[in-house]
Amino acid sequence: MGIKAFFKKAFSDMKEDAKAQHEVDKASFNATKAEAKANWEEAKALGKSETRKKVMQAKRDEQIEEANERQAEAEARIVNCKK
């Protein structure tokens, strides 16, 4: 393989790599753009009091459920210790 063929292959490989990287960058940019729009829409929705109340109630329900599970586990440990 001559020097001319070597450089031709090297530049061809670089061109293919640049195209592939461009596709990755484009997909990443579109994902970031979609995430930013989703964040904006969520923030806008939380500006409404009824939406914010629903979200806060869901968080409270989740915390209550978690606390009840922890309480049940603690009571089971107490029962096991008394045996």
C-alpha positions in Angstrom: 0.0 0.0 0.0 1.4 3.3 -1.0 1.4 6.5 0.9 -1.3 8.0 -1.2 -3.6 5.0 -0.5 -2.8 5.2 3.2 -3.8 8.9 3.4 -6.9 8.3 1.3 -8.0 5.5 3.6 -7.2 7.6 6.7 -9.1 10.6 5.6 -12.0 8.3 4.5 -12.1 6.8 8.0 -12.0 10.3 9.6 -14.9 11.4 7.4 -17.0 8.3 8.5 -16.1 8.9 12.2 -17.1 12.6 11.9 -20.5 11.6 10.3 -21.1 9.1 13.1 -20.2 11.6 15.8 -22.5 14.2 14.2 -25.4 11.7 14.5 -24.6 11.1 18.1 -24.3 14.9 18.8 -27.6 15.5 17.0 -29.4 12.8 19.0 -28.0 14.1 22.2 -29.0 17.7 21.4 -32.6 16.6 20.5 -32.8 14.6 23.8 -31.5 17.7 25.8 -34.0 19.9 24.0 -36.9 17.5 24.8 -35.8 17.3 28.5 -35.7 21.1 28.7 -39.2 21.4 27.2 -40.5 18.7 29.6 -39.0 20.6 32.6 -40.6 23.8 31.4 -44.0 22.2 31.0 -43.7 20.6 34.5 -42.8 23.9 36.0 -45.6 25.6 34.2 -48.1 23.0 35.4 -46.9 23.3 39.0 -47.8 27.0 38.7 -51.4 26.0 38.8 -52.6 25.4 42.3 -54.8 22.4 41.6 -51.8 20.6 39.9 -49.5 21.5 42.7 -52.0 20.2 45.3 -52.2 16.9 43.4 -48.5 16.5 43.3 -48.0 17.4 46.9 -50.8 15.0 48.0 -49.2 12.2 46.0 -45.8 12.8 47.7 -47.5 12.8 51.1 -49.3 9.6 50.3 -46.0 8.0 49.3 -44.4 9.2 52.5 -47.2 7.8 54.6 -47.0 4.4 52.8 -43.3 4.3 53.4 -43.7 5.1 57.1 -46.3 2.4 57.5 -44.0 -0.1 55.9 -41.2 0.9 58.2 -43.5 0.6 61.2 -44.6 -2.9 60.1 -41.0 -4.0 59.8 -40.1 -2.6 63.2 -43.1 -4.4 64.8 -42.1 -7.7 63.1 -38.6 -7.3 64.5 -40.0 -6.7 68.0 -42.1 -9.8 67.7 -39.1 -11.8 66.6 -37.0 -10.6 69.6 -39.7 -11.6 72.1 -39.8 -15.3 70.8 
